[in-house]
Amino acid sequence: MENTSRLKGFMFKFRLLVSGGCRARASLGRRAQYLSIKYSERLEEAKIGASVGSVGDSYDNALAETINGLYKTEVIEHEGPWSGKKDVEMATLKWVHWYNEKRLYGPLGYISPATAERNFYNAALTAKIAAE
């Protein structure tokens, strides 16, 4: 159950980061630093604490690297070449929407992650109402 909760938290943070329209810089070192700063700012705006320094960070990092690799393979390399930054931003938004709302994920019973999240919270609400 804790891993499911951590995954949902990470996916929310990932959606939040991408929907914030972060823009990368040219140099790889500066890009990583810039994205780290923007990520921290987006988490702060949404009143979410980062999981830095907690148990399980290596799993968060591994998941982030996996999703980043998927994104690069499925969007950046597969759909390019790009005519400009706006094209990349639109393709990114479409991919994130598909990834969360439309993709059927086997371990969740071949439903989308967004549907699984709604089902989870609806079940919790139903249990709370039944307990009252």
N, C-alpha and C positions, 0 to 999 in steps of 0.2 A: 504494500500500500504506500509506503514512504517513497519508493522509487517512482510510482505513478504520480504522486504529488510533486516530486522534484521535476519529473519530465513535464508535467503541465506547467509548472512555474517557469521552467526554462523556455518552453514554447511560447508562453505569454511574453516573456522578456524578449524573445527573438522577434515575435510579431511586433512588439512595441518598438524595438530598435529599427526594424526595417520600415515600419509605417512612419517613423520619424523623418525619413528622407535623408539619412546620413550621407554626406558626400565625402568621398575619399580624396586624398592628395596624391601627388605624383610619386614621390619617393616611398619605398616600401616601409622604411623605418618611421617616417613621418605619418604614413597612412595608418599604420598600426596604432601609433600614439593618438592620432586624431580620432580614429574609431573608438578607441578605449575611452577617450574623454567624452565623445558624443554619447556612447553607451551609458556611461556614468550619469551624464546629464539627463538622459531620457528616464533612467531608473529613478533618479531624484525627483523629476517632474511628476512621475506617477506614484511617488511615495512608496517605492519598492527598494528594499535593501538588497545589495548584491551579495552573492554567496561566497565572496572571496574570503579565504581563510577558514572555511568550514569543512567538516568531514564530507567527502563526496565531490570535492571540487574537480578531481581528476575525471570523474564521470561527466560533469558539466562540460569540461574542456573537450573531452573525447566526443561528446554529442555535438558540441559546437563545430568541431573540426569536421565531423561527418556531414553535418548539414551544409557547411560551407563548401565542402567538396562536391556534394550533390548539386548545389546551386551553380557552382562554376561549370560542372559538366553539363547539366541539363539546360542552363540558360546562357551563360556567357560564351562557352565554347560551341554549343550546339546551334544557337540561334543567331550568332554573330555572322558577319561583321556588323558593327554598329556605326550609325552615322552621327551619333552624338550622345551626350550624357542623358538627355531626356528620354531617348529610346531605351537606354539601359534601365533608367528608373521605372519606366512603364512596364518593361518586361519583368523587372524584379517584383513590382507590386502584383502583377498577374500571377507570377510563380508562387509567391507567398500565399495569395488567395487560394490558388489551386491546392497547394501543399496542405493548408489547414482546413479548407472547406470542402474540397471535391475528392481528394486522394483517398482511395479505399485502402485501409491499413489492416492487414491480416490479423495481427495479434489483438486488434480491437474488435474482431468479428466482422471484418470487411465493411466497416463504417468509417467515416472521416474522423479525424481527430476532433474537429469542432463538434460533431454530433456526439462523440463519446463524452466530451466535456459537458455538453448540455445535459446528456442523460445522467451523468454523475451528479450534477447539481440539482436536477429535477428529482432524482431519487432521494438525495439528502433533504430536500425541501418536503417531499412527501412523508419521509420518516419523521421529520420534525412536526409536521401538522398532525400526523397520526398519534404522536406522543402527547400532544396537548389535550 
